[in-house]
Each structure stands twice: as structure tokens, then as C-alpha cells.
Amino acid sequence: MKVRVERPAVSGVAPRPSDLESTELPPSCGELELERVALVASGKGERHPAMVRVDGAHRACGHDADADRRACAAVRRRVLVDEAAGYGPRHPRAVAANAQLSLCAAWESAAGPDAPPPPRPTSRDCARWRAEQAELRAKGKGERHPDVLAVEAKLAMCS
């Protein structure tokens, strides 16, 4: 007769990412748009795996205004933590966060305090960002300059 011995669970071992994925809620459209803006500001192209994943998930999402507001609030908290840690305005995390905060501001100004954010920035926002991009190029800023990357990240949300 065989006796089955139960081994105690190993403590202190972190769960695998695949174990956690099933318990997470899918990201809202706003979270995906914010992530896309950060990827573009970081210099990721359309074929980068993270960009492909975000674009694929965005096609299947539905807007949830509360989730989008929470996503913007999380970006603001991250900015405060990064500033306290000493990250400057030219740090890649700060550039990405700046692009995300610009998108949040566009949502808030277009929608008002209680309305859900629009899926894309307004045509006025896009025109302003194009003018800003032209001004930066006229000043001789290169394509990898943080200000240019931030503007292009915002423009990536324009159709």
C-alpha cells in the first residue's frame, strides 16, 4: 500500500506571470490608448510586439469612463513618484508620462467632468500638435529628440 505524502507549499516563491494573468481585469480602452502613447513616445514602431498587442486589444475594447479616469489618475500618481525619485523632464519615463498626461487633458477638456473620454483626440488637438511638430522641426530638433517624440506620440492618436 502506497501512502501519498503531501508536501507543503513553498513559501516565498513568487507566482508566475501566467498564473496572475487570469485574475487581472482586461485594460480599458483609455488604458490601452495611454499605453500606446507611451510606446510611441518611447520610440516603438507599429510592428513592435508591444504595439501590436495594444492595437489588437484596443480593437476589441469598449469605453469605460470610470476606468479611463482611474488610468489617468494612475499616470498622475506615477509622475509624482518619478519626480520624487529624481527623474528629470528628459528621462524616457517622464517623456512617456508627459504624452499620456496630454492625452488625459485632451479627454478631460473635450468631455467635461462627467462625460466619457472620446476615443481619439479632437481635430483641434491634432492641428495644434501638428503645428507644434512643425515648429520643433523648424528649430532643428531631430526625430529622436524627446520633445519631438512626445508630440509624435500625441499625433499617433490622430487618424
N, C-alpha and C positions, 0 to 999 in steps of 0.2 A: 504494500500500500504506500503510495506516494503522498507526502504531505506538502502542500503548497505553502511556501513562505512568502508573506507579503513584505516587500521592502518599503521602508518609509520614504516619503517623497524627499528629494534632495532640496534642502533649503538654501537660499542664497543664489539660486540659478535663475537668471532672467528668462522669461518666456521668449520663444522665437517670434519674429515678426509675423509669420504666417498664423500663429496662434492668436495674435492680437487683432489681425485684420477683420476677422469675422465679427468682433464685438464693436468695431467702430461704426459710427454713422457715416453714410456717404456724404461727401462735401456738398455744400450748397453751390448754386451757380455763381454766386458772388465770391465764395472762397476759391472756386476754380478760376474765375476771372482775375482775382488778386494774385493767385499763384502764377498765372500766365504772364501778367505784367511783370512780376518779379523775375521770371525766367528770361523774358525779353531784355529787361534791364541788366541782367547778368550776362547778356551776350549769347544766349542759347538760340539756335536757329529752329526753323519749323520742323526739321527732321530729327531734332534731339529727342531721345526716348521720353524724357520728362514732358516735353512739349506735346508729343504725340499722345501720351497718356492723358494729359489735361484736356486737350482738344477733344479726344474721344469721350471722356467723361462729361464734358460740357454739352455735347450734342444730346445727351440723354437726361439732362437735369431739368428741374423746374425751379423757378424762383421762390425763395422763402425770405421775405423781407427781414424777419427777425434774425434768421441765420446770417444773412448778409451784414446786418448791423453788428452782430456779435463778431463776425470775421474782421470788420473794420476796427472794432474795439480791441481785438487781439493784436492787430497790427500796431495800434497806438501804444498798447502796453509793451510790445516788443521794442518799439522805438525808445521808450523811456528806459528800459533795461539796457539796451545797447548804448544809449548816451551815458548812463551811469557807469557802464563798463569802460567808457573812454573811446568808443568808436567815433571817428570823425565823420564829417559830411561826405567825404570822398570814399569812405570804406564801401566795398561792394554791398554789404548788408544795408547800409544807410541809403545807398542809391536805389536798391530794390524797394526798400520801405517807402522812400520818397515817391516813387512811381505808384506804389499801392495807395498811399495816402492821397495822391492826386486823383486817383480813380474814385476813392471813397468820397472825396469832396465833390467831385462831379455828380456822383449819385445823389448826395445829400442836397446839393443846390438845385438839381433838376426835379427831385421828387418831393421835397419838403420833408418835414419831420416824421410824418406817419405813413407816407406812401412808399411802396417797394421801389428799389432802385431799378433804373432802366437796364435792359440787357447790354446796351452799348452806350458810350458817351454821346452827348448831343452833337449835332453838326457844328454848333458854335464852339464847343470844346475842341473838336478836331481841327477846325480852322485856326484857332488860337495856337494849338500845338504845332501845326504846320508852319505858322509864321515864326514861332519860337525856334523850330528846327532850321528854317532858312536863315534866321539871324545868327544862330550858332555857327552854321557853315560859312556865312559871310565873315565871321570873326576868325575863321581858320581852324575851328575845332575839328579834330579828326573823328572818324567813325567810332573809335574806342574810347573817346572822352566820356567821363561819367555823365556830364550834362546831356550830351548827345544820346547816350544810351537810355537815360531816363525819359527823354522826350520821345524816342523811338518806341519805348515800352508803352507809353501812353497812346501813341499813334497806332500801335498794333491792335488796339481795341476798336479802332475806327474801321468801318467797312468800306 
